[in-house]
């Protein structure tokens, strides 16, 4: 078993190698009041980092206002922030406003709204760096969820320690640690945290993975999680070897010169996803990718679009493919 001091040193070395933090930066912790984010906010401000790595730290809590205990949760966070306010440059509490609670896709919509609020608040504080407490357990859960959903290879790589998304610079320092290891990072135990009651509702796929399926897999092989992560790392290495080819073909998509008839669809999926990632878009399903390919291959169509999300669509104009903000129709075809 790795001792706390050794684990802290290993984490700092990894973060130094990744150049994840430096003293000139101002970062914003996305706080939920839960076990993970309270450990992150505490560790990031308790002097654990070398001075050359220690950023200025602010924190934001977002009340999604979707659960009956949301007010109680906010009161807990407000009290915690008041007790720990000297740690942070700024603190903020925001609430999501819902004209009507959505009946479908509520998790996705809440996540998108959360990123919007995070970005708005960070920019008010003259930064775009958001730090989240995602850890190894979240990584395994994400990979399995995407595998079950039928995601393509590049999406199966899971989360990265650093990611640019919609103008936000996302940092995830805990990705190499399990949830059980987080208490080793702090000097004093964090005994009081928020328990999200919705996390135990197994009608949600992620909760079922977390509460039932992953524990069963660990019963079969207690090293299931590191084995999965190692396999995904190996696949990631193979993708990196293919990157120069994919980059060249993604550039052809950008220039409108890509030959949509010349290679098989599975390869086109990789090229198309590479191009989409270069546009800083990441959450696109295989079905939508195949719809885009079908649209671009259709010899009888000059213009058309495929809806990707409620505010984004892929648009064909002759041989040119672009991503554009929303039109309220799922697929439009123009034969002119």
N, C-alpha and C positions, 0 to 999 in steps of 0.2 A: 504493500500500500504506500502510495506516494505521500510524504509528509507535507504539511501546509507550506512550510518555508520553501521546499524544493519546487512544489507546484507553482507558487507565486513567481519564483525565479524563471521557471520554464515558460510561464505565460508571458512575462515581460520580454524575454528573449524572442519569443514568437512575434509579439507585437512590434518590437524594434525591427526585426527582419522585414516585417510587412509595412513598416513606417506608418502605423495606424494612427498614432497620436504624436503631437509635438507641442511645445510650450507656447507657440504663437497662435494656437487655434482656440476657438470658442465652440464648444460642442453642446448639444441639447440632448438630454436623456429623455427618452419616451417612457414615462412612468405610468404604471398601472396600479401600483399599490400591492401587487402580488409578490410572491417569493422571489422570482427571478429579477424583476426590475428594482426591487429594494436592495438586493445584493449588488446590482450594478451601480446604482446611484451612490451607495455607501462606499464600495471599493474604489470608485473613480474619484472620490473626494477625501479619502482618509490618509493620503500620503503614501500609498503603496507604490505609485509610479515614480520613477526618477524625475528630477526637476526638469530635465530636457524633454521629457515626454508628457509632463503634466499640463493638460489644457485647462482653460477656464471652463467651468461647467454651469449650465443652467438646466432647468427641468420643466417639463410640461406634462400635465395630466389631462386626458380627454375623457369626459363622461359621455359614453355612447347613449345614455338614457333609453336603454332597451330592456333593462331588467328591473324587477320590483325592488331589488336592494341597491339600485344605483345611487340613491341619495345617501344611504348609509356608507357605501364605498367612498363617495366623494368626501364625506365628513371625515372618514379615517385618513384619507390622503391629505386633506387640508390640515389636520392636526399634525401629521407626520412632517409636512413641509414647514409648519410653524416651529416645530421642535428642532428642525435641521436647517433652517433658513440660512445660517451663517456659512454653510457649505457651498452655497450656490450664488452665482452672479444675479440670476433672475429666476423667478418661479412663476408659473401660470397654470390656471385651471380653466379649461374650456368645455363647453357642452355642445353636443350635436343637436341640431334642431330638425325634427322630422314633422313635415306637414301630415304625413301618413306613414305608418310603419309598413314597410314592404312585406309582402307575403312570401316572396321567393327571392333567393339570392341575397338574403339580408347580410350574411357574413361578408360577401364580396363588396356590397355597397358600403357597409360600415368601414371596411378596410380602406376603400378608396377615399371616403370622406375623412378618415383619420389622417391619411397622408396629406390631404389638402390643408387640414388644420395645422398639422405639424409644420408644413412648409410656410404657411402664412405667419405663424408665430416665430419660427426661426428667422425668417427674413426681417421681421420687426426688430430682432436682436442682432441684425447684421451678420448672420451666419447661415449656412445651409447644411451644416453637419448634424445629423441625427444619429444617436447611439442607442441601439436596442440590445436587449438581454437574451436574444436567441442563443441557444446552446446546442450541444450535440444531440440531445434527445429530440429537440425541435427539428433538427436536421434530418434525423432518421424518420420522424413522423412525416415531414414534408416530402421526402423521397418516396415513401410508401404510398402516400396520398396521391402523388402525381402518377406513380406507376399504375395504381388502381384506376385512375381517371383516364389513362391512355395517353399520357403526355409523351412527347418525342424526346429523343436522346439528350439534347442540350438542356431541356428543362429538368431532366432527371438528375442533373449535377447538383441540384439543391442550391442552398444559399451560399453566397461568397462572403468573405470577411469584410470586403468593401464593395459597394455597388453604387453607381450613379443612376438615379431614377427620378425622372421628371424634375430635374434641377436640384434634387436632394442628394447629398453625399452620405450614404448610409454606412455606418460602421457597426460591426458585430464582433466584439472582442472575445466573447465567450464560446464561439462556435467549436473550439477544440476541447471544451470541458463538458462533462455531464452535469445534469441538474444536481446530483448528489454531491458533486465536488464544490459547488459554489460557496457553501458555508466556510470552506477552508480559506477563502480569500479575505474574510473579514475578521477583525480582532475580537469583536463581541458578537455573540449569537443574535440573530434577528428572529425574535420569537413571535412577534405579532405581524401577521400579513393578511391580505385580503384573499379569501378563497372564493373564486368565481363560481357561483352555483351552477352556471350553464355548462361548466367544464365536465360535469357528470351526466349530462343529458346525452345518452348514446344514440339518439335519433340523428345527431350530427356525426358525419363520417369521421372527422378528425378525432372526436372524443372517443368513438368506438375503437379506433386504432390505438389511442393513448391508453385507454382504460382496460381493454380486453385483448386485442389482437397482438400488440407488441409484447405485453407480458407473457402471452402464450408462446410466442416465438422465442423469447428468452428462456422459457422453460425447456424448449427443445435444444437450444444451444445458448448458453449464457453469454457467449461472445458474438451473438447475432449482430448487435449494433456496430461494433468495430469492423466486423467482416463486411457488412453492407457498405459502410463508409469507405473501406479500402477498395472494394470493387468499383464504387462510383469514382474514386480517385483515379483508378486505372483507366476507366472509360474517359475521364476528363483528360488524362494524358494523351490518349489516342486522338481525342478531338483537337487538342492543341497541335498535334502533328499535322492534322488536316487543315488547320487554320489558314495557312497561306493560300491553299486552293479555294477554300470557302470564301476568304476575303476577296480574292480576284473575281469570283463569280458573283458575289454580292455587289461588287462595284459595277458589274455588267447590269444587274437589276437597277441600280441607281441611275445608270446612264441610259437605260432603255434599250440595251443591246443584248440582253440575255436571251438565249434560245430556249424557249419553254418546251420545245418538242424534242430536243436532242438527247436528254438524259432521263433516266427513270424517276418516277415520282418520289421514291424514298430519298434519293439524293437531292432532288429539288426541295424537299422539306427542310433538309439541313441548310441548304443555301438560303432559302427564304427566311428561315428562322435567324440565321446569321445577319441578314440584311435588316430584319425587324429589330433585332437587338441593337444594331447600330443606330437605329432611330430612337433608342432608349425606351422601347416597349418590350415587355417580357411575358405578360400573362395572356397568351394566345393559345387556344386549343387546337389540337390536330385537325378537327373537323373544319375549323375556319381556315387553316393553312391549305387543306385540300380544296376548299371552295375557291380560295384565291388562285391556286394553280389551275383549277378547271376554268376559271374566268379568263386567265391569261392565255390558256391554250386554245380557247374557242375561236376558230377562224372566222366565225360569222358575227363576232362582236368586236366593236371598236371601243365602246365605253361601258362601264359598269362598276358596281361596288359591292363589297362584302362587309357587313357590319361585324366589328370585332368586339366592341363593348358599347355601353349606352352613349359614350361620347367619342367613339373612334371608329373609323372605317378605312378599309383599303380600297383605293380608287384606281381603276384602269382608264387611261386615256391613250388609245392606240397601243403602242408598245411600252408606254411609260406607266410604272406603278408607283403610287405615293400613298402615304398615310395622311388622312385628313380628319378634321373634327366632324361631329356627327351630322347625319341626315337620318330622319326618323323612318327609315325603310330598311329592311334587312338585306335585300339584294336587288340592285337596280340594273337593268340592261338597256343599252341604247345601240341600235343597229346602224345608226347614221354614220 
